[in-house]
Amino acid sequence: MDYRVVLLIATSVIALCPGNAGAQEGDATAGAAVFKKCATCHVADSDTNKVGPSLNGLFGRKAGTHPDYAYSAGMKAAGEGGLVWDETALRDYLHNPKGKVKGTKMAFVGVKDDQEITNLIAYLKQYSK
């Protein structure tokens, strides 16, 4: 095959692919509405624990380590096993908390809608800087 044809194809593919292919952008305002499902047990805008731990500064935090919160043995073990909260880990957890972290005491069944999770992640990211 002529190298010019290969170059043309490669250039076309690159031009048609967005820079963040696969990345999802969330709407933090819509995420605030989704967070109402979580607000009974969690806060994001302060470091105060409620029934659940504060989600302030969540991203990059090792699971089961927020100060002054009594985590389940399952959540502590997940953190000791290397679980650090990033978008992928949180997305998996929010879909199925008990499936992601065996023995978690979080009773919430999860969020099944992917867009709601994307928006919720955008909302929580505001409080993880």
N, C-alpha and C positions, 0 to 999 in steps of 0.2 A: 504494500500500500504506500502511496506517495506520502512523504512526511508532511506535506502541506495539507492534505486531507485530514490526517491525524491531528495536526495542530488546529485546524478549523473546527473539528469535532470537539476537541478538548476545550477550546476557547468558548464554544457555544454552550457546552455543559456548564462551565464555570460561570458564564454570564447569566444563565437561567437559574442557577441555584442561589438562594439568598444566603447572606453571610452567616446567619445563625440557623442553618437548616436543622430541623429537629428541635430547636429550642422553642419553648412556648412562652409567650409573654402573658402575664396575668394582669388583671385590673384590680389594683389594691382597694379601690372604692367598693367594688363588688365583693372583694375578699372580706371587707369589714362586715358586710351583711352575712357572709358565710360564717365568720368568726362568732356570730351570735350563738351558733350551735355549741361553741366551745366555751363561751364566756361564763357559763354557770360554774365551771371548774377552773378555768385558766384566765390569766391576764397576759397581755403582750406589751402594754405600754409602761409597765413598771416591773420591778424585781420582786414583787410581793407574791408569795405562794398562796394559793387558795386550797380547794380540795385537791387540785392538781398543781404541778409546779408552774412557776412563771415561765412564759415562752419568750420573754424579753432576752435578746441575745442568743436565741436558739441555734442559729446556723453556725456550725463549727464546734458546737458543744458536744462532748462525749455524753452518750445516753446515761441517764441515772446519776448525774453529777451536780444538778443545781443545788446550791447551798441550802441547808435547813429544810430540806424536803425528805420525807420518809418514803423512798422508792421501794417498789416491790423487789423481791429477790430476782425476779425475771428481768426487770429493767436494769438492775445493777449488773447482772451477768451479761446482758447485751452490751453494755458499755465496756465492761472488762474484756469482752470478746471483740471489741473494735468498732462497735456501732457509734458513728459520729453523725450528727444530724446535718445532712445536706439535702438538696432538693429531691434526689432520688430516694434516699432513705425515708424522708418524711412522706413523700408521695406513697410509697409502699405501706408505711405505717398507717397513714390516714385511710387508705383503701381497706385495710384489714388489720387493726391494731393487734389483736390476739394471734393472728397468723404471722405477723412480723416479729413480735416479741412475746414468746411463750411465757405465760405467767404474769403478764402485765395486769395491774389492778384497774386499768382504765376500762370502764364498763361501756363506753361509747362504741357503737357497732361499726363506725367508720363513715366515710363520705364516698359514695359510689360514683358520683359525677366527676369526670376528669377536669372539666372546665372549672368547677367549683374548687377543686383542689389547687389548680393553677392559680386561681384568683386568691385563695387563702394563702398560698405560699408568697404571692406578691405582697399581700397585706403583712404577713409576718416578717418579711425581709425588711420592711420599714423600721422594725424594732430590733434589727440584728446588726446594726452598723457600729 
